[in-house]
Amino acid sequence: MRGSDEGSGQLFSYVDLEARVRRDHPLRVIRAIANEALGALAADFAALYSKVGRPSIPPERLLRAMLLQAFYSVRSERQLMERLDTDLLFRWFVGLTIDDPVWDATVFSKNRDRLLDGAIAAKFLAAVLAQPRVKRLISSDHFSVDGTLIEAWASMKSFKPKDDSGDQPPSGPGRNAEADFKGEKRSNETHASTTDPEARLYRKGPGMEAKLAFLGHALMENRCGLIVDACLTPANGHGERIAALAMIEPRADRPKAITLGADKGYDAADFVNELRTMNVRPHIAQNISGRRSTIDRRTTRHQAYSASQRIRKRIEEAFGWMKTIAGQRKTKFRGVDRVGWAFAFAAAAYNLVRLPKLIEEMTP
């Protein structure tokens, strides 16, 4: 017989969130790894909060909610709160019961800003990688490095002369009047963004448009393609190589040489010599466009060089996920510190997404 579309509400409802999430759901493994990493950061959380006053949103729940925001491409905190209010899976992952009220979006943002002031994102990334079942997946000998452009949360109209000579009222109707930059010479030496002064005008390559941006840098281990370090610098021509040296140096402090794969943008004599001084073998793509490469047969004749050149391209998979899924193509934060925090946290989220399958494959 045909079922009725009419229903009556029940006086009591007993909903077990644990039973509503299937046993093989990938978020179960992710939540277990994230909880263990958050537990290792208890002392760091305690240092950020006062011992007196009204209790705030627990930082563990804040970070778990931000992980969901990255996993499911939630575009804003307001939309995230709406999902938490109606989605049982979201409530279970964050740690809310079915009856717990959801936070106000403004309160959530204010509490999140406290975590932005500390290096919590980088510590969370390290705590995830330090777990025994994750650590055995990571190579300690072979790495790859690359950088990517993170578009700043500032428009080109905000890029004005530092001496205020171009600070004229907009012409035309509306608050977003049209502006004509044709024939105007603008550079980072003479201009700065009024929205985000730390953003820099940067062109990714010849023939491409210049944008206000930052440079995100990531270090990947070559066994499973996990991101082991991430940082962000102002957009300039030397930031990639400087960041690469800073990220690889702690891992080169060992008797056995390690390798570092990179694209031809890293083929510079100073950078290669610095790597060799650290006992790091530079598996860098040769740049022979009208010049002589610093990488010669001493390096290219080895089979490991070809392997590094093939595997290093997997770092683009991480950048692609972080930009298209985790919302890092155009940041919503301002300043190097805050944008860098979000970039490192997105790298940790990328690792967490990949870990359930990797752990399953490595489990006998």
TORLUM-280159 format. One record per residue (C-alpha): x, y, z. Coordinates in steps of 0.5 Angstrom, whole numbers, padded with zeros to 4 digits, always signed. Layout:
XYZ
...
***
This chain:
+0000+0000+0000
+0002+0007-0001
+0005+0010+0005
+0003+0017+0008
+0007+0023+0007
+0004+0026+0014
+0008+0025+0020
+0007+0027+0027
+0013+0029+0031
+0015+0025+0037
+0016+0028+0044
+0022+0024+0045
+0028+0022+0041
+0034+0018+0042
+0039+0019+0037
+0046+0016+0038
+0051+0020+0034
+0056+0014+0034
+0051+0010+0031
+0049+0014+0025
+0056+0014+0023
+0058+0008+0019
+0064+0004+0021
+0068+0004+0015
+0067+0012+0014
+0074+0015+0013
+0073+0021+0018
+0073+0016+0023
+0081+0014+0022
+0082+0022+0021
+0078+0024+0027
+0083+0019+0031
+0089+0021+0028
+0087+0029+0029
+0085+0027+0036
+0092+0024+0038
+0095+0030+0035
+0091+0035+0039
+0092+0031+0045
+0100+0033+0044
+0098+0040+0044
+0095+0041+0050
+0100+0045+0053
+0101+0049+0047
+0093+0051+0048
+0094+0052+0056
+0099+0057+0054
+0094+0061+0050
+0088+0062+0055
+0087+0065+0062
+0086+0061+0068
+0080+0065+0070
+0074+0068+0067
+0069+0065+0062
+0070+0058+0059
+0071+0059+0051
+0070+0055+0045
+0075+0049+0046
+0081+0050+0042
+0080+0042+0040
+0073+0043+0037
+0075+0050+0034
+0081+0046+0030
+0076+0040+0028
+0071+0045+0026
+0076+0048+0021
+0078+0041+0019
+0071+0040+0016
+0071+0047+0013
+0077+0045+0009
+0075+0038+0007
+0068+0040+0005
+0070+0047+0002
+0065+0051+0006
+0066+0058+0004
+0065+0062+0011
+0064+0061+0018
+0057+0063+0018
+0056+0057+0013
+0060+0052+0017
+0056+0054+0023
+0049+0052+0019
+0052+0046+0017
+0054+0044+0024
+0047+0046+0026
+0044+0041+0021
+0049+0036+0020
+0050+0030+0024
+0056+0028+0021
+0059+0035+0023
+0057+0035+0030
+0060+0028+0031
+0067+0030+0028
+0067+0036+0032
+0065+0033+0039
+0058+0036+0039
+0052+0032+0042
+0045+0033+0038
+0043+0038+0044
+0049+0042+0044
+0047+0049+0041
+0052+0051+0036
+0056+0057+0036
+0055+0064+0033
+0059+0065+0027
+0062+0072+0030
+0064+0068+0037
+0067+0062+0033
+0072+0067+0029
+0074+0071+0035
+0076+0065+0038
+0079+0062+0032
+0084+0069+0032
+0087+0067+0038
+0090+0060+0035
+0092+0064+0029
+0097+0068+0034
+0101+0062+0036
+0104+0057+0031
+0099+0052+0032
+0098+0050+0025
+0105+0048+0024
+0105+0044+0031
+0099+0041+0029
+0102+0039+0022
+0108+0036+0026
+0104+0032+0031
+0100+0029+0026
+0107+0026+0022
+0110+0024+0029
+0105+0019+0031
+0108+0012+0030
+0103+0009+0025
+0104+0016+0020
+0111+0016+0022
+0113+0009+0018
+0110+0012+0012
+0115+0018+0011
+0121+0017+0008
+0127+0021+0011
+0132+0020+0005
+0128+0023-0001
+0124+0030-0001
+0121+0035-0006
+0120+0042-0006
+0116+0047-0009
+0112+0054-0009
+0105+0056-0011
+0102+0063-0011
+0097+0065-0006
+0092+0070-0009
+0092+0076-0003
+0085+0078+0000
+0086+0085-0004
+0084+0088-0010
+0088+0091-0015
+0085+0098-0014
+0088+0098-0007
+0095+0098-0010
+0096+0105-0009
+0102+0110-0009
+0106+0110-0002
+0106+0117-0002
+0099+0118-0003
+0100+0122-0009
+0094+0117-0013
+0089+0117-0007
+0084+0121-0011
+0076+0120-0010
+0073+0115-0015
+0070+0117-0021
+0063+0115-0023
+0057+0112-0019
+0057+0107-0014
+0063+0105-0008
+0066+0100-0013
+0068+0105-0019
+0072+0103-0025
+0079+0105-0025
+0084+0105-0031
+0091+0103-0030
+0093+0103-0037
+0100+0107-0038
+0101+0108-0030
+0107+0105-0028
+0106+0101-0021
+0111+0097-0017
+0112+0094-0010
+0118+0100-0009
+0113+0105-0010
+0106+0102-0009
+0103+0098-0003
+0096+0095-0002
+0092+0099+0003
+0088+0093+0004
+0094+0088+0006
+0100+0092+0006
+0104+0085+0006
+0102+0083-0001
+0106+0084-0006
+0105+0085-0014
+0108+0079-0017
+0108+0075-0024
+0108+0068-0024
+0111+0068-0031
+0112+0071-0038
+0106+0074-0041
+0102+0073-0035
+0098+0078-0031
+0101+0081-0025
+0097+0080-0018
+0097+0082-0011
+0100+0075-0008
+0104+0071-0003
+0108+0065-0004
+0107+0058-0001
+0112+0053+0000
+0112+0046+0001
+0117+0040+0003
+0114+0033+0001
+0117+0027+0002
+0118+0022-0004
+0115+0015-0001
+0108+0017+0000
+0107+0024-0002
+0106+0027+0004
+0107+0034+0006
+0112+0035+0012
+0113+0042+0012
+0110+0048+0010
+0111+0056+0010
+0109+0062+0007
+0113+0068+0005
+0112+0075+0001
+0112+0074-0006
+0119+0076-0009
+0124+0072-0014
+0128+0069-0008
+0123+0067-0003
+0122+0060-0006
+0130+0058-0005
+0131+0061+0002
+0124+0058+0004
+0127+0051+0001
+0134+0052+0005
+0130+0053+0011
+0125+0047+0011
+0131+0042+0009
+0136+0044+0013
+0133+0041+0020
+0133+0034+0016
+0140+0034+0013
+0143+0034+0020
+0145+0027+0019
+0151+0023+0017
+0148+0020+0011
+0146+0025+0005
+0139+0026+0003
+0136+0028-0004
+0132+0034-0006
+0128+0034-0012
+0126+0041-0015
+0124+0044-0022
+0128+0049-0026
+0127+0055-0022
+0131+0052-0017
+0137+0051-0021
+0142+0057-0019
+0149+0056-0017
+0148+0059-0010
+0142+0055-0008
+0146+0048-0011
+0152+0050-0007
+0149+0051-0001
+0145+0044-0001
+0152+0041-0003
+0155+0044+0004
+0149+0041+0008
+0150+0034+0005
+0144+0035+0001
+0144+0032-0007
+0141+0037-0011
+0136+0033-0016
+0134+0039-0019
+0131+0040-0026
+0136+0043-0031
+0135+0050-0034
+0138+0050-0040
+0134+0056-0043
+0140+0061-0046
+0144+0059-0040
+0149+0053-0037
+0146+0049-0032
+0149+0048-0025
+0147+0041-0025
+0152+0036-0029
+0153+0029-0030
+0155+0028-0023
+0148+0028-0021
+0144+0027-0027
+0148+0020-0029
+0144+0017-0023
+0138+0013-0023
+0136+0016-0017
+0136+0023-0020
+0131+0021-0026
+0126+0018-0020
+0126+0024-0016
+0125+0028-0023
+0119+0024-0024
+0116+0024-0016
+0117+0031-0015
+0111+0033-0019
+0106+0030-0014
+0107+0036-0010
+0103+0039-0015
+0097+0034-0013
+0098+0037-0006
+0097+0045-0008
+0091+0043-0013
+0088+0040-0007
+0089+0046-0002
+0087+0051-0007
+0081+0048-0010
+0078+0044-0004
+0081+0048+0002
+0080+0055-0001
+0087+0057-0001
+0087+0059-0008
+0085+0066-0006
+0086+0067+0002
+0081+0070+0006
+0086+0073+0011
+0091+0078+0011
+0098+0079+0013
+0104+0074+0012
+0103+0071+0019
+0096+0069+0018
+0096+0067+0011
+0102+0063+0013
+0098+0060+0019
+0092+0058+0014
+0097+0055+0009
+0100+0050+0014
+0093+0048+0017
+0091+0046+0010
+0097+0042+0009
+0096+0038+0015
+0088+0037+0012
+0091+0035+0006
+0095+0030+0010
+0089+0027+0014
+0085+0026+0008
+0090+0022+0005
+0092+0018+0011
+0086+0013+0012
+0088+0010+0005
+0095+0010+0006
+0095+0007+0013
+0090+0001+0010
+0095+0000+0005
+0100-0001+0010
+0097-0005+0014
+0098-0013+0014
***
